[in-house]
């Protein structure tokens, strides 16, 4: 787990879970048990520590904690999708991030026809989570985002060279 994710977990996520579940935030044993039960539920590595968790496992842990902190239909559906295939779920989250970075939150007419009309790679509450579609959408959005950033860098170099 990255340092920024670790800080986010201990400052935002874990206190929210403790408030909702009436737990003591200083109880390390409970926290380790929660991490172990999350990893067991997704079929991830056999660990009870944040150290050594990869991006996929960290996303699964955050999804589980959001479910515990705010038990509603949306967080429940996301947790169920994450349990189905946590690696594909993380790719779907990344695809949504790349898409928001590229296009913002706007919706246009063409969105109805892209990716079978789905608004998100993770999916809405009543949509079935499809790992293959999430993988395709992640590849598409990541490549588009990378190409856009590359074009912007090249354009800024050209402008800097003209100013010299």
C-alpha angles and dihedrals in degrees: 000000000000120000093246090052090049091052091046091050094052097040102040115007104042095045090050091052091048092051093049096043096037094240132149108254090211094057103109094181092059092047092050090048091052092051092047093049091049092051091047092050094053096039092244130143118316099251140123097196135083091227113099096017112140127216093271094051092045091054090050091050092049090048091051092048092049088052091051093044096047113020106195136128095271097050090043092053091048092050091050091050090048091052090052094060116346095186093055090044090057090049089052090052089050091048090054090049092051091047093051090047090052103039106013119220095309122126122209137178094267092060089075090066101039118096094357091304095297114149094205137027090227089051136223124281099274097036120101113245110239114193094196093054090046090053092050093047091049092052092047096048095041092052092046092049093047091049092049092051090048092051091049092050091049091048092051090050091052091050092048091050091051091052092056 
